[in-house]
Amino acid sequence: MAEEKQEQRELNFNLRVCVMMVVVFIIFSILCLQLWNTQVLNWRRYEDKAQQQSVRRIRIPPVRGNIYSADGKKLAANRSSWDVHLHLSEMRQKNRRTTVDHILAESERVAQSIGREHRLTSEQVEQHLNNYPAISMPLFRDLSPEELLQLWELSPHIDGLEIVQTPVRVYPYDSLAIHLIGYTRQQDPRAAKDRSEFNYYLPDMVGIAGLERICNPFLLGHAGSELVMVNSMGFVSDVLERNETAAAGKDVYLTLDLSAQQIAEDLLKDQIGSIVVIDSASGAVVAMASSPSYSLADFGSKDRYKILLEDKNKPFLNRATMGAYMPGSVIKPLTALAAFYNGASAEDTVNCNGSAPYGYRKRIHCNKRTGHGTMDLPHAIKHSCNVYFIEHGMAAGIDILSYVYATAGLGRKTGIEIPEVAGYLPVNGPRWNRNETAYVAFGQGKIEVTPLQVALYFAALANGGTLWRPYLVDRIVDRNGTVERETAPRRVGTLYGSPENFAAIRQGMYMVVNEEGGSGERGKTQKSVLYGKTGTADVERTQKDTKHVWFAGFSEHPVTKKTYSIAVVIENGESGGKTSAPIAGAFFDRWFPETAPQD
């Protein structure tokens, strides 16, 4: 009996061993078959797929240089963005239709995992497959930490998905000085000659408008390239080869004072117009504001962008350099210089009875219909007497007026780095109507100037006659702090006139603001002495309520003794004295106490 039980136990043990051996054999056979399938039958397919998923040659864009204000504040800089890209060549299926459907399905899968909506269409996928097989396709940008965590878990299950870090241009003060600084966008990969050399082509950020475009050769830097290992989750795990290291772009320092620019833009809120402030000793632009303006956020919506493009107030227009206006009475100091050129003196007087003859039995009224009485030059400037300047302008003639205006830089571009218009300077000729000379003499009719031009010739009136070429870029500095290029002040002309002539004009400009009854007394400042001239130009003589109103002048900083000229123009304002002069006064009162510019 005992022997039978022993035999039964041995039989059961042997049976279990046999079963286990069979199971092990089956498992081993399956592994061998799979290994045979992978290494013998389909080795090339799996080798290609492994290579596609693990090793990629990528283009490394350079870090774009920063843009700084004169006082060292970053106006344009960079930050990193985590983005989702798809390598469509690694997502191919049996045919093109199923490939497109698969890519769209996987894109939707990614979108649902992070709670976003993708905008990828079959047409876009088709186009990318046909035209840019070597370039990855962006799906989502600027992932949050939570979204990044979700995709970290999902990415191993989606072939061709990669999470990459890309540079993004940022503007710390949003739309401040946007007409000057401009903006960037990613370079179109289609324009890149080397795009076929890379599995992943990250294009450069290039300047599209403003100083971002003008200074692009300095800001851009040089791209590099790497051969990298990418893990199953789409992240770079190792750098296998570094062919060339990316070189960062250079930094650009501007002449703009941050506080001055902020104040100028704030004073233009709800206005249509411009403010320009110039260092009268160099031509450096301290502030340049234009209103209305726009924000880069407006570019994110096609509807919003279209509204801005069609806006009759033209928010994309930089009125400081691209706005051409009749100057109104801010031209009168130059008309005074033309009178001096013609032999007049500051002591010569004109009797203003309220109007001046114009053509046959016509008269041009003064701003005071009852007349100013006897006027010498300083008082004519103080009260902005049209009759005084019409009489002297007619005596000088259009040739002398145009010559003196030209010495002040009118009728030609100033040479500033950003786009500008030349305005319009009248010239004599067979078709010139002599009666138009009367209007030109006090800034009406066939003459146009930009706010920048006006600020420059008022800087010349302040400094004794030197006309500077204006500039916005002070210097360009590499990442080691070495100054590679620096702008030196450049004299481009000299106003006609003697020191005595300029002194008489400045006396009148002082009276405009600082004496009772002056046309710009509402612009009187508390922290400095403001000299200036008001101006009111009728846009159309048939439209009595359509006026562009001016104030231009200069003021000396009470501490540094630097002198700054200013030009303010407001479209559809009431008058230069009521609308623009208070803005100029407020600018200096707000800026001077807060800022003491350093040499």
C-alpha positions, 0 to 999 in steps of 0.5 A, a space after each residue: 500500500 505504501 509502495 503504491 502511494 509512493 508511485 502515485 506521488 512520483 507520477 504526479 510530480 513527473 506530470 507537473 514537471 512535464 506540464 511546466 516544461 511544455 509551458 516554458 517551451 511554448 513561451 520560449 517558442 513565442 519569444 523566438 518567433 517574435 525575435 525571428 520576426 523582428 530580427 530576420 523577417 522585418 528587421 529593416 522596418 523596425 530598425 528604421 522605426 527605432 532610428 526615427 523615434 530615437 535619433 534626430 538632427 535638430 536645428 538650434 536657433 540662437 537666443 535673440 538679443 534684448 532691447 533696452 531703454 536708455 535707463 537699462 529697462 528691458 523693452 524686448 526680451 525672451 522666454 522659453 515655451 514648451 510646445 507639442 510638435 508632430 513628426 508626421 513622417 513617423 506617423 505614416 500608415 498604409 496609405 495617405 488617407 489613413 495616414 491623415 486620419 490617424 494624425 487627426 485622431 492622435 491630435 484629437 487624443 492629445 487635445 482631449 488629454 490637456 483640455 484644449 481644442 486643436 485647429 488642425 485640418 486634413 488640408 493642413 496635414 496633406 499640405 505639410 506631408 507634401 511640402 515639409 516632410 523634414 519639418 515637424 508640425 506644431 500642434 500646441 504652444 505654451 504648455 502649462 505645468 499641468 498640461 506638460 504632466 499630462 503629455 508626459 504620461 501620454 507621449 510614449 503611446 503616440 509615435 511622432 509626438 515630441 515635446 520641445 522647448 522653443 524661444 518666445 519673444 516677450 515685451 515686458 511693458 506690453 504695447 509701450 513704444 510698439 510703433 518704434 520697437 515693432 514685433 517679431 514672428 517665426 521665420 517661414 521654414 519654406 524660405 530656409 535652404 537647409 530645412 531638408 538637413 534636419 528632422 526637427 527644424 526650429 526657425 529663427 525669430 525675425 523682426 517684422 516691423 520697427 526696430 526689431 526689423 531694422 536691428 535684426 542683423 544684430 539681434 538675430 545671432 547665429 544658429 547651431 545644430 545637434 544630433 540628439 537622442 529622444 526617449 519614448 516620451 518625446 524628450 531629448 535624453 542625450 546630445 550625440 553630436 554638436 556640430 555648431 553651437 548657437 551664438 546669441 544675438 547682440 543687445 540693442 540700447 535705445 535713447 528712449 527714457 522709460 518714464 518719459 515714454 510712459 508719461 507721453 503715452 499716458 497723456 495721449 490716452 483717448 486722443 488721436 495724435 503724437 508726442 515727440 521729445 528730443 535731446 536738443 544737444 544731440 538729436 537723441 529721441 527721448 520719447 516718441 508716442 503715437 495714439 491710437 495704438 495697438 497690442 500684440 494680443 490683437 494679432 491673435 484674433 483675425 476679427 480683431 486684426 481686421 477691425 484694426 486694419 479698417 479703423 479710420 483712426 489708423 492705430 498702426 500708423 506711427 503719427 510721429 514720423 508717418 503723419 504729415 500735418 499742416 503746421 499751423 502757427 508752430 511755423 511762425 518762428 521759421 517765418 520770422 527767420 525768413 523775415 530776418 533773411 529778407 532784411 527785417 529786424 525784431 523791432 520792426 512793427 506791424 499794425 494788426 487791425 484784425 485781417 490781412 488782404 488776400 487776393 482780389 477783395 479778400 481778407 484773411 482774419 487774424 485769431 483776434 478779429 478786432 486786431 492786436 494793434 501794433 506788434 513787434 516780433 516777440 509780441 506777435 509770437 506771444 499772441 500768434 498774430 497772423 497779420 504780422 506773419 502774413 505781411 512779413 511772409 508776403 514781403 519775403 516771398 515763397 522762395 525765401 520762405 521755402 529756403 529757410 524752411 528747408 534749412 530747418 529740415 522741412 520737405 525731406 526725411 530726417 534720417 531716423 532709423 524707422 520709416 518716415 515721410 518727408 512732408 511737403 515743402 512748397 516751391 515756386 513755379 509757373 503754377 504757384 499762386 502768389 496768394 498761397 504764400 500768405 497761407 504758407 507764412 502762418 502754416 496753412 495751405 500747401 505745406 506739411 510737416 511731421 511731429 518729428 520734424 517740428 521737434 527737431 527745429 525747435 531743438 535747433 531754436 533751443 541750442 542756437 541753430 544746430 539741426 541734428 539727425 535724430 536717432 533711436 539706437 544709442 549703442 549695440 552691445 555683445 553678450 560680453 558687454 563690449 560695445 560694438 557700435 555706438 551712435 554719435 550725434 550728427 549735425 545735418 544743418 544749421 538754421 539761418 539766423 544770428 544769436 540776436 535773432 534766436 534770442 528775440 524768437 525765444 523771448 516771444 516763446 517765453 511770453 507765449 507760456 509764461 505771461 498773461 494773455 500768451 496763447 499757450 499760458 495753459 501750458 505753464 509748468 511748475 518745475 521748469 520754465 517752458 518756452 513754446 509756440 501754439 498752432 491751430 491748423 484747419 484741415 479743410 477750410 470748408 470744415 470749421 470744426 476739423 482742426 489739428 492743434 499743436 504745441 512745440 517748444 523746449 524746457 531746461 531740466 532744473 537739475 541737469 541743465 539739459 534742454 529737451 524740445 517737445 512737439 505735440 499734435 492732436 487731431 480734431 482738437 479745440 486749439 493749440 493753447 487749450 488742447 496741446 499746450 496743457 499736454 506739453 506742460 503736464 509732460 515736463 511736470 510729470 517727467 522732470 521730478 521723477 527723472 534726472 538723466 545721466 550723461 
